[in-house]
């Protein structure tokens, strides 16, 4: 319409004398206004989602998400009543029992011993109490300590021969003890400290340790213990459930490589990834990292090439990206329910009522899973419980989502329509936990594995070479697998290097969950006063 035509329409609306066709024009204008309003809301939602991606969401808990969508209304429980505020446990302090790695010192009473008469009453006797009084004393020190051993030297005034004191057995012949490499590896690959930051920290304590020296130490240590990493890969390939996912990483060696030369020798792919894998094998969990040009699906293919032929296909948990799947091996695919749920979380502000039904239904499914874990159910018992309790919930959710499309209540191209389409298109792998024993609901365990690689990326920014990435993969895999097995990674890495000859010979006996037995066997065979040799 021309401006003068619009002015005439406005005048007729004000006077109440509409002509034929004016009602249709007004209706079209209202629809256009609704469309533009929805487009603006979508844009604001996208900006909010970008903000959450960059800075992280505070929480995705159901009560908090729905509270925000409802404009600050109080969260309610399943019965409709207001939820009571959860009491905070403790006051943030750790008791003496929490310091499992602390040195213990027992101090006897100076004047009294068990059976002595009481000094405050005439007839009593004192006896030891079951629990002593414990005081925690914490001191600060450099991560790596150094000792200067001065060996006395004597020289004959006649023959000029020099006699040097013998080095005590408690001091190693090498400058850097096995514990030094373990500490550097934990700081760098366990806590994300770059080598140059460790160098500055050590210099401040007067114990210099150059970044290049640190690299030499961890590289040499990795060569001695690499057999255990290879064995962890083989063991992880036998897992009943395997989680995998990718995160981006930078390797300078690849970034500076000439593109034409790269295209001639390899594929044209320029992406670089760290694939995180978490495999559940019986009672044990194994974490693995693979960094390089290959994405999750290719690394999964390489991992499953180590799987025994007599084992059936594993359950693979991942998100719905096609590149996460192995092309040459059959798996029972399970998709992450948390990813599907997050799509509704992102649009809750625009479609609060529709999203509320989805989020609350999934909340009840997760409650059922938590109940199964709390009761210690086996995989078969958990499956039967989910089929009885969660099956009807998921079926009602599916029917409800399908009706939204059938009754044209949701536009398929809208943000809510895309969330619904994602869930319906991947319904079978999203509900594998209702069909297969042991199938997980989501990929959150693998997300936790990847956090270690992301921490390293945020602090160190990149790997210099593929070899450096391989060293990082080895240490991160061993450290995170130790955490999953509730094993001290510092002690584990130290003992692997001290017993590297035995490790290379039988790596299957030196995994995080069984290395203590191997140490005990060596202790029985080796006299206590004989130093260990690698």
Secondary structure, DSSP 8 states (H G I E B T S, - for coil): --HHHHHHHHHHHHHT---TTHHHHHHHHHHHHHHHHHHHHHHHHHHHHHHHHHH--S---HHHHHHHHTTS---B-TTSSB-------S-S---GGG-TTS-------SS--TT-B-SSSSS-B----SS-----------SS--------EEE-TTT--EEE----TTS-SSSS-HHHHHHHHIIIIIT---HHHHHHHHHHTT----HHHHHHHHHHHHHHHHHHHHHHHHHHHT-SEEEEEEEE--BHHHHTS-HHHHHHHS-S----EEEEEEEEETTEEEEEEEEES--HHHHHHHHHTTS-TTS---EEEE-S-GGGS-SSS--EEEE-HHHHHHHHHHTTTTSHHHHHHHHHHHHHHHHHHHHHHHTT--HHHHHHHHHHHHHHHHHHHHHHHHHHHHTT-S-TTSHHHHHHHHHHHTHHHHTGGGTSTT--S-SHHHHHHHHHHHHHHHHH--BSSHHHHHHHHHHHHHHHHHHHTT--HHHHHHHHHHTHHHHHH-GGGSSTTTHHHHHHHHHHHS-TTS----
